[in-house]
Amino acid sequence: MISTGIVRRVGDTGKFTIPLTLLKELKIDYNHARHVEFFVGDDCIALRFFESGCTFCHSIDDIKYWRDKRVCRKCLEELKKIEK
């Protein structure tokens, strides 16, 4: 991991904000990423946006994994057409 140089205050309830500029720089779709998953190491906390739906259409129906991405059946069929 590398330091971004961004420092945020943690409020009395444990909340903090992630700067919008950082989300844009990392190309994170913050309009659809509503949940954050936490990972804890020896002396650090890492965050990852958790998406339960399809990577492409955000559907939550019939999700499969394709190349480590969550993809619904409809989008998976479209991907198979492209790969041929």
Sequence and secondary structure as in RCSB ss.txt:
>XXXX:A:sequence
MISTGIVRRVGDTGKFTIPLTLLKELKIDYNHARHVEFFVGDDCIALRFFESGCTFCHSIDDIKYWRDKRVCRKC
LEELKKIEK
>XXXX:A:secstr
           TTS     HHHHHHTT  TTT  EEEEEE SS EEEEEE  S TTT   SSEEEETTEEEEHHH
HHHHHHHH 
